[in-house]
Amino acid sequence: MIVRKLELINRIVHMLLTLGIGLVWIVNGLFCKILGFAPRHEQIVARVLGSDYAFGLTKTIGAAEVFMAIWILSKIRSRLSALTQIAVVATMNVLEFFLTPDLLLFGHINSLVALLFIVLVYYNEFVLNADSA
């Protein structure tokens, strides 16, 4: 009885975290990049990849983030999705840490936020969802 309740709680937490993680990608992709509600995203892209193509690249990155959210919520190949998220967030944040810390919401502390997000993605997929492997 207790084991079943724990399994149910585990599934509910996993579902809520999956929704939350997907929402993070939607907000950053759709609202911050595609709709341009956070202009600093385009400024970051301009500094890292060049200002000539920053507008289009920012929209493309935003679309990729929306597709990432769809992938996450679809639960198709969820382990590959989690590993892809971890790689993307880690790569993006290393670049931003060195190239654009002044444009980040929390400056260098952004790396800690990114690390916590990476740990959350890992925990959600490889600990809470371990039975689905």
C-alpha positions in Angstrom: 0.0 0.0 0.0 2.7 2.5 0.9 4.8 1.5 -2.1 1.8 2.2 -4.4 1.3 5.6 -2.8 5.0 6.4 -3.3 4.9 5.3 -6.9 1.8 7.4 -7.5 3.5 10.5 -5.9 6.6 9.8 -7.9 4.5 9.7 -11.2 2.7 12.9 -10.2 5.9 14.7 -9.4 7.5 13.5 -12.7 4.4 14.7 -14.6 4.5 18.1 -13.0 8.2 18.5 -13.5 7.9 17.5 -17.1 5.2 20.1 -17.6 7.3 22.7 -15.8 10.4 21.9 -17.8 8.4 22.1 -21.0 7.0 25.5 -19.9 10.5 26.8 -19.4 11.4 26.0 -23.0 8.1 27.5 -24.3 8.5 30.7 -22.3 12.2 31.2 -23.4 11.5 30.2 -27.0 8.1 31.7 -27.8 7.9 34.7 -25.5 11.5 35.7 -25.0 12.9 35.0 -28.5 10.1 34.7 -31.1 7.9 37.4 -29.7 10.8 39.5 -28.5 9.6 40.2 -25.0 13.2 39.9 -23.7 15.4 41.9 -26.1 18.6 40.8 -24.3 18.2 37.4 -25.9 18.8 38.9 -29.3 21.7 41.0 -27.9 23.3 37.8 -26.6 22.9 36.1 -30.0 24.4 39.3 -31.6 27.4 39.2 -29.4 28.0 35.4 -29.7 27.1 34.9 -33.4 27.3 38.3 -34.9 24.8 41.2 -35.2 24.2 40.8 -39.0 22.1 37.7 -38.4 21.0 38.1 -34.8 17.3 38.8 -35.5 16.8 35.7 -37.7 19.0 33.5 -35.6 17.2 34.5 -32.4 13.8 33.6 -34.0 15.3 30.3 -35.2 16.7 29.5 -31.8 13.3 30.4 -30.3 11.5 28.0 -32.7 14.0 25.2 -31.8 13.2 25.8 -28.1 9.5 25.6 -28.8 10.1 22.3 -30.7 12.2 21.2 -27.6 9.1 21.8 -25.5 6.9 19.8 -27.8 9.5 17.0 -27.7 9.6 17.0 -23.9 5.8 17.0 -23.6 5.5 14.2 -26.2 7.7 12.0 -24.0 9.1 10.5 -27.2 12.6 9.2 -26.5 12.6 11.1 -23.2 16.1 10.1 -22.2 17.5 11.5 -25.5 15.5 14.6 -24.9 16.9 15.0 -21.4 20.5 14.5 -22.6 19.9 17.0 -25.4 18.5 19.6 -23.0 21.5 19.1 -20.7 24.0 19.5 -23.5 22.2 22.6 -24.9 21.8 24.3 -21.6 25.4 23.5 -20.5 26.9 24.7 -23.9 24.8 27.8 -24.0 25.7 28.8 -20.4 29.4 28.2 -20.8 29.4 30.5 -23.9 27.3 33.1 -22.1 29.4 33.0 -18.9 32.5 34.0 -20.8 31.1 36.1 -23.7 28.0 37.9 -22.3 27.8 37.9 -18.5 26.6 41.5 -18.5 23.5 40.6 -20.6 22.4 37.7 -18.4 19.5 38.1 -16.0 21.6 37.2 -13.0 25.1 37.8 -14.4 27.5 35.0 -13.5 25.0 33.6 -11.0 23.0 32.5 -14.1 25.4 29.5 -14.3 24.1 28.3 -10.9 20.5 28.7 -12.2 21.5 26.7 -15.3 23.2 24.0 -13.2 20.1 23.7 -11.0 18.0 23.3 -14.2 20.3 20.7 -15.5 20.1 18.8 -12.2 16.3 19.1 -12.3 16.1 17.7 -15.9 18.5 14.8 -14.9 16.5 14.0 -11.7 13.2 14.1 -13.5 14.3 11.8 -16.3 16.9 9.5 -14.8 15.6 9.2 -11.2 11.9 9.8 -11.2 11.4 8.2 -14.6 13.9 5.4 -14.0 11.3 2.6 -14.4 10.5 3.6 -18.0 14.0 2.8 -19.3 
